[in-house]
């Protein structure tokens, strides 16, 4: 996957007073640029595998396979996994998301996942979903926001939703993505 690497971030103030973080300039009426030239790497802390060496090798193999299957950058998949689950295969969120890529049950069903805690199935479905979001929104920042907050929220706000969790999520994943690309 080429294109936006998250090397530069832009922070805008929306007409409603919400902050919008993106990897591309926004040319919309009422959006005021607050800050630019932010190093995304500094925005996200580096996170490495917290499981055993065996799990790390297995997860790496599944990431590389999914990247190949869905024509995605393995560094981006790693960045999403780092943010979503800290590489914990059995991660569970209070909202019901499961596994390395924190799939919600409806998303898992959409991609015919049989076992949400199976790392191969989870990574494949999460990667396929991320690829879909990138195609739908044509922006890495918006795809990441949709992965976190849902497609409906991104469509409703026509950008990154003004949720602090989502704004932070996008910034953190972009930073990690840049970090993984350079290592």
N, C-alpha and C positions, 0 to 999 in steps of 0.2 A: 504494500500500500504506500503510494507516494503521496505527496501533497503536504497538507498541514502537519507539522511535526510538533506543534505546541511550543515552538521556540520563542514565540512572542505572544503575549496575551494583551487584550484590550479590555478596559473596564469603562463601561458607559453608565450614565444615569438615564433611566428611562423616563418618559413623560409622566409616569405615575410615581416617580421617585424611587424606584427600585434599582439596585445595581445589577448590571448584566455583564458577565464575564464571557469573553469569546476569543477564539483564535483568529478571527477575521474582522476587519473593520465593518462597522454597521453604517449604512447610508440611509437612515430612516428619519423622517421628520420627528423632532422632539427628543432624539437621543443625543446626549452631550457626552463627549469623550472626557473622562476623568483622569485616566492614566493609561499609558502605553509603554512599550519597551520593557515589559515585565519579563524577567527570566523565569519561564515556567519550571525549570529545574529547581530553582530556589523555592518555588511555591510548594513543591511536593517533596516530602522527605523520602529518602530511599528506603525501600523495604525489600527484604530478601526472604527466601523460603524459610519457614519455621518448622518444617517437618523433617523427617529423617532423610538421609542421603538417598535411600531407595525411593522414597516418595518424590524427592526433588527430581531425580532422573526420570521417573515415570511421568510426572507432571510436565516436565520439559518435552518429553517425547509427544505427549498428547497436544501440547501447545503447538509444537512444530507441525504436527499432522493437521490440526485444525487450520493453521495459518495457510498451509498448502492447499487444503481442500476448498477453502472459502476465499482464497486470494487476499489474505489479510496479513498485516505485519505482526509477527510474533511478539515484538516489543509492546505493541498496543494491547494484545491479549494479556500479556504478563502484567501490564500496568492496571488493567481492569481487575484482574484476579487479586493483585496486591491490595487494591483499594477495597474490593468487595469482601474478601475473606482472609486476607493476610496469608494466603496459600494453605489455609486449613481445609482439608478435604471435607470434613464433616461440619463446616460452619453452618450455623442456623441463626437467622435473625428473628427478632420479636414479631416481625410482620409476616413470617412464614417463608422467607426466601431461604433456599438451601444450596449448599455446595460451594465449590470454588468460585463460580461466577454468580452466586446468589440468585438462582432462578426462582421466580415466583411460580406457583403451581400452574396458573393459566399459560404462562410462557412455556413451561416444560411440556404441557399437553400440546401446545401449538406445534412443537418440534418433535412430538412423539417420544419424549424421554420416558423410559421405563423406570429408571432409578436415578432420582435427582442427586443422590450422593455418590454415584459412580463418576469418577473424575473424567473419564473419556466422554461419556454422554453429556455431562455437565458442560465441559469445555466446548464440545462440538455445538451443542445447542446455544450456548451463550455467544459463541463466535458467529454462528449463523444469524442470530438475532441482531448482534452488533452490526454485521454486514448489511442486513436489511435496513437498520436505522440509518446507517451512513448513506445508503442509496436513497432512502426516503427524504432525508433532511439535507443532503449534500454539504454537510458541515460536520467536522469532527466534534466541535464543541456541542452542537445541537444533538448529535447522535448520542454523545455521552450523557447529556442532560436527559434525553429521552430514556436512556438505559436506567438512569437513576430515578427519575420522577414520573416516567411514563410518557408515551407519545401524545396523549391527550393534553397534558400540561404544556408541552412544548408547542403544540398547535394552538392552544388557547392563548398563550402569551406571545406567540409568533417569535419565540426566542427562548433563551434560558429562563425558566420560571424563577420568580423572585423568592425562592426558598433558600435560606442560608445553607441548608444541607446540600442542596443541588449545586449551588454556586461553588461551595467548597469542594464538592465531589469533582466537578469539571476541572477546577484548578489543580487539585491533587493528582488526578489521573493524567492530565497533560504533563505535569511535572515528572511523574514517574515514567511516562512514555518517553520523554526526552532522555531521562536518565538511563533507561534500558536500551535505547537506541545507541547511546554512546559507550555502552559497556559490552 
